[in-house]
């Protein structure tokens, strides 16, 4: 079985998460306002469609937004190929217009290139 890829896990820029830096060394920093409103809505809808067939996994504790610092959820979606946080589509893509990786965009069926 090949290894799952991850999407929507970010490197923290908040000093309160300094203890996580080693665990996050390979993560990206979320960059807001990359997507247009229309792109964000289209990508959000495609992610929600994938979530309908993915497994929802619940964890104890909560994550914090790497953009605003607000408290987010404690769940993630998982398929055979990918894992992503349950709040990824709404919080990062739709609200803050963070662009997912090209590889994830292809996975969800969004093939327009930036």
C-alpha positions as CSV (number, residue, x, y, z in Angstrom):
1,X,0.0,0.0,0.0
2,X,1.4,3.4,-0.9
3,X,1.8,6.1,1.7
4,X,-1.0,8.6,2.1
5,X,-0.4,12.2,1.2
6,X,-1.4,15.1,3.4
7,X,-3.0,18.4,2.6
8,X,-3.9,21.4,4.7
9,X,-1.5,20.9,7.5
10,X,0.5,24.0,8.0
11,X,3.7,25.3,9.6
12,X,2.9,27.6,12.5
13,X,4.0,31.2,12.5
14,X,2.5,31.7,16.0
15,X,5.2,31.7,18.9
16,X,2.8,29.7,21.1
17,X,3.3,26.7,18.8
18,X,7.1,26.9,18.9
19,X,7.3,23.4,20.5
20,X,5.7,22.0,17.2
21,X,8.4,23.3,14.9
22,X,10.3,20.0,14.6
23,X,7.1,18.1,13.7
24,X,6.1,20.7,11.2
25,X,9.5,21.0,9.4
26,X,8.1,19.7,6.1
27,X,4.8,21.6,6.2
28,X,4.0,24.7,4.2
29,X,3.0,28.1,5.5
30,X,-0.6,29.0,4.5
31,X,-0.8,32.1,2.3
32,X,-4.2,33.7,2.3
33,X,-5.9,35.6,-0.5
34,X,-4.3,33.7,-3.4
35,X,-7.6,32.4,-4.8
36,X,-10.3,34.5,-6.3
37,X,-13.8,34.2,-4.7
38,X,-14.9,32.1,-7.7
39,X,-11.9,29.8,-7.5
40,X,-12.3,29.4,-3.7
41,X,-16.0,28.4,-4.2
42,X,-15.2,25.9,-6.9
43,X,-12.4,24.2,-5.0
44,X,-14.4,24.2,-1.8
45,X,-17.3,22.4,-3.5
46,X,-14.9,19.8,-5.0
47,X,-13.3,19.2,-1.6
48,X,-16.8,18.8,0.0
49,X,-17.7,16.3,-2.7
50,X,-14.5,14.2,-1.9
51,X,-15.4,14.4,1.8
52,X,-18.8,12.8,1.1
53,X,-16.9,9.5,0.2
54,X,-14.0,9.9,2.7
55,X,-13.8,8.6,6.2
56,X,-14.1,11.1,9.0
57,X,-11.8,10.6,11.9
58,X,-12.2,12.3,15.3
59,X,-9.3,13.2,17.7
60,X,-9.1,14.6,21.2
61,X,-8.0,18.2,21.4
62,X,-8.3,21.0,18.9
63,X,-6.1,22.6,16.3
64,X,-5.5,26.3,16.0
65,X,-5.7,28.3,12.8
66,X,-2.3,29.1,11.4
67,X,-3.8,32.3,10.0
68,X,-5.9,33.8,12.7
69,X,-5.0,31.7,15.8
70,X,-8.6,30.9,16.5
71,X,-9.6,27.4,17.7
72,X,-10.6,25.0,15.0
73,X,-11.7,21.4,14.9
74,X,-10.4,18.0,15.9
75,X,-11.3,15.9,12.9
76,X,-9.8,14.9,9.6
77,X,-10.9,13.3,6.4
78,X,-9.1,10.3,5.0
79,X,-9.1,8.3,1.8
80,X,-6.7,5.6,0.6
81,X,-4.6,8.4,-1.0
82,X,-5.0,11.5,1.1
83,X,-5.7,13.0,4.5
84,X,-6.8,16.6,5.3
85,X,-8.3,18.5,8.3
86,X,-12.1,18.7,8.4
87,X,-11.8,22.5,8.6
88,X,-9.5,22.8,5.6
89,X,-12.2,23.4,2.9
90,X,-14.2,26.0,4.9
91,X,-11.6,27.8,6.9
92,X,-8.6,27.9,4.7
93,X,-9.9,27.6,1.2
94,X,-13.3,29.3,1.3
95,X,-12.8,31.9,4.0
96,X,-9.1,32.7,3.6
97,X,-8.6,31.7,0.0
98,X,-5.5,29.6,0.5
99,X,-4.6,27.7,-2.6
100,X,-4.1,23.9,-2.1
101,X,-1.2,22.2,-3.8
102,X,-1.4,21.4,-7.5
103,X,-1.3,17.7,-6.6
104,X,-4.3,18.0,-4.3
105,X,-6.2,20.1,-6.9
106,X,-5.6,17.4,-9.5
107,X,-6.8,14.8,-7.0
108,X,-10.1,16.6,-6.3
109,X,-10.6,17.2,-10.1
110,X,-9.7,20.9,-10.3
111,X,-7.4,20.9,-13.2
112,X,-7.1,24.6,-13.9
113,X,-3.5,25.7,-13.5
114,X,-2.4,28.9,-11.8
